[in-house]
Amino acid sequence: MPRPKAQSPKAQSPKPNTFSLSPHFSARKANYLEERCPAILPAPEEILIKAVLFDADGVLVDACELHYVALNRALATLGWSISRSDHESTYNGLPTSNKLQLLTREHGFPEDWHGAVHSLKQQYTWEAIDDCISPDPDKRELILALRRGGYRIAVCSNSLHRTLARMLSAVGIMDCIDLIIGNDDVRLPKPSPEMYLLAGEKLGIPMEETVIVEDSPVGIRAAWAAEPGLVIKVDGPHEVDISFLSKIDVDRVLIKEAA
């Protein structure tokens, strides 16, 4: 006798806050991980997302130029500078102390000068925040929409905690954030995943149920090493608005929102 045909399983409606990977995700992510983070395993096909963890500089706040100018202003007092191309390719995303260590290792910047330059850089950054950063209605709209959707929100940055809080206040979103973590809140800054892991722990949410949004190579390394459910790479704060989660570009954005 002919066997009865197997019935197709019934389609299930998507779960709340569920993101599905794009059809090309598995292969593209596998290639990405093989090149950059071979120890990280691909995420499952469907993940219940409960929190969004943002970087600050270059994601929520257009402060990369501010940090570059403040650091060079401090270095100029001693006759030193970092070129814009070197800053963008090598130094961007690192804490100031790490930038100075790299400058010493690669170019012989005197280590005895680190303390003075670091202090001046923080002073110049603090002074420039109100002049360089203004309220951003797009960021506030996005954060409030995520909160209405039930997501917890954290911001994890290689900036100092007090600098981070002031920048987020200047953007107009500090009151919407559940948690902020600066480089002085952890033992190791990015590219270590420590601050992202700490954020998940403090929010009480497993990392596989989080999305991390980053821009710089240093931040992307930290994000993947934390093994979140999903990672989104953006090319600047102009991409971070109410529509950014639904943008599909497998070269840059590694997730697809469920229909």
SEKE-570101 format. One record per residue (C-alpha): x, y, z; residue in one letter. Coordinates in steps of 0.05 Angstrom, whole numbers, padded with zeros to 5 digits, always signed. Layout:
XYZA ...
This chain:
+00000+00000+00000M +00025+00070-00014P +00047+00108+00048R +00004+00167+00069P +00036+00234+00053K +00067+00270+00112A +00029+00332+00132Q +00067+00397+00131S +00075+00429+00199P +00029+00488+00213K +00062+00555+00205A +00072+00590+00271Q +00063+00665+00281S +00127+00701+00302P +00140+00711+00376K +00142+00780+00405P +00209+00815+00397N +00234+00757+00354T +00286+00769+00301F +00300+00720+00245S +00365+00717+00207L +00365+00736+00134S +00370+00679+00083P +00443+00696+00069H +00461+00706+00142F +00490+00638+00159S +00542+00637+00103A +00560+00710+00110R +00565+00707+00185K +00606+00643+00181A +00655+00678+00134N +00656+00740+00179Y +00670+00698+00241L +00722+00655+00206E +00761+00718+00187E +00754+00756+00253R +00730+00712+00310C +00737+00638+00292P +00718+00615+00363A +00648+00645+00359I +00592+00599+00337L +00536+00623+00292P +00473+00646+00327A +00410+00603+00324P +00358+00617+00270E +00309+00650+00318E +00324+00689+00381I +00279+00723+00432L +00311+00791+00441I +00301+00826+00508K +00354+00880+00509A +00392+00926+00462V +00463+00945+00482L +00490+01006+00446F +00559+01034+00438D +00559+01110+00446A +00612+01145+00403D +00595+01136+00330G +00529+01102+00346V +00484+01144+00391L +00530+01204+00395V +00569+01238+00340D +00630+01246+00386A +00687+01214+00347C +00709+01281+00320E +00704+01311+00389L +00751+01258+00418H +00800+01265+00360Y +00804+01341+00367V +00809+01339+00443A +00865+01288+00442L +00905+01325+00389N +00895+01390+00427R +00925+01357+00488A +00982+01326+00448L +00998+01392+00414A +01018+01422+00481T +01078+01375+00477L +01090+01381+00403G +01057+01315+00383W +00996+01297+00341S +00959+01238+00310I +00938+01243+00238S +00864+01236+00222R +00876+01174+00179S +00915+01140+00234D +00861+01158+00285H +00806+01129+00242E +00843+01065+00223S +00880+01050+00288T +00860+01091+00349Y +00785+01102+00341N +00744+01066+00394G +00801+01057+00443L +00803+01091+00511P +00851+01150+00516T +00900+01110+00560S +00903+01055+00507N +00914+01106+00452K +00973+01136+00489L +01003+01067+00502Q +00997+01051+00429L +01028+01118+00411L +01087+01102+00457T +01095+01032+00430R +01090+01050+00356E +01121+01120+00355H +01161+01129+00419G +01115+01179+00454F +01146+01189+00524P +01108+01147+00575E +01122+01199+00629D +01076+01247+00591W +01015+01200+00592H +00985+01228+00656G +00988+01300+00635A +00960+01288+00565V +00904+01243+00593H +00882+01296+00642S +00883+01351+00589L +00845+01308+00540K +00790+01295+00591Q +00786+01369+00606Q +00781+01388+00533Y +00729+01334+00520T +00687+01357+00578W +00690+01429+00555E +00671+01411+00484A +00610+01368+00498I +00560+01424+00504D +00589+01459+00442D +00593+01398+00397C +00534+01354+00418I +00461+01375+00414S +00394+01342+00428P +00377+01289+00376D +00302+01276+00367P +00315+01215+00323D +00354+01180+00378K +00302+01196+00430R +00246+01171+00385E +00284+01105+00374L +00300+01093+00448I +00228+01109+00470L +00201+01062+00416A +00246+01006+00440L +00224+01017+00512R +00151+01015+00491R +00167+00949+00457G +00191+00920+00523G +00266+00923+00510Y +00317+00940+00563R +00369+00991+00540I +00442+00997+00560A +00500+01039+00533V +00570+01011+00539C +00627+01057+00519S +00702+01065+00524N +00690+01135+00549S +00694+01150+00623L +00627+01139+00660H +00617+01213+00676R +00635+01234+00605T +00587+01182+00577L +00531+01207+00622A +00542+01279+00601R +00543+01261+00527M +00478+01222+00532L +00447+01279+00570S +00468+01327+00516A +00436+01282+00463V +00372+01282+00506G +00367+01207+00521I +00400+01197+00588M +00332+01192+00623D +00311+01136+00576C +00371+01089+00589I +00368+01032+00639D +00443+01025+00648L +00508+01058+00626I +00577+01028+00633I +00641+01067+00620G +00713+01043+00615N +00725+01060+00689D +00669+01012+00709D +00707+00951+00684V +00777+00922+00690R +00787+00915+00615L +00758+00962+00562P +00738+00942+00491K +00761+00902+00453P +00750+00860+00515S +00676+00839+00520P +00676+00853+00595E +00630+00914+00594M +00579+00879+00551Y +00580+00818+00595L +00572+00863+00656L +00513+00897+00623A +00478+00831+00611G +00491+00810+00683E +00465+00876+00713K +00403+00874+00668L +00391+00801+00686G +00388+00781+00613I +00429+00725+00580P +00475+00751+00526M +00442+00708+00473E +00379+00749+00485E +00413+00815+00469T +00429+00856+00408V +00494+00896+00407I +00500+00958+00362V +00572+00980+00345E +00611+01019+00293D +00686+01013+00303S +00730+00951+00292P +00749+00953+00366V +00676+00953+00386G +00656+00898+00336I +00711+00853+00365R +00683+00865+00435A +00612+00853+00411A +00626+00785+00378W +00669+00763+00437A +00610+00774+00484A +00570+00723+00443E +00504+00761+00439P +00445+00737+00399G +00457+00789+00345L +00506+00844+00325V +00490+00905+00283I +00546+00946+00252K +00529+01017+00233V +00571+01069+00196D +00552+01127+00241G +00497+01159+00283P +00460+01180+00220H +00440+01107+00211E +00412+01099+00281V +00340+01121+00278D +00271+01090+00284I +00282+01050+00220S +00351+01022+00232F +00331+00953+00257L +00293+00937+00193S +00349+00955+00145K +00375+00894+00109I +00447+00896+00083D +00484+00831+00096V +00551+00865+00086D +00539+00913+00144R +00476+00894+00183V +00477+00822+00205L +00404+00814+00225I +00335+00818+00195K +00273+00837+00234E +00216+00787+00231A +00156+00808+00190A 
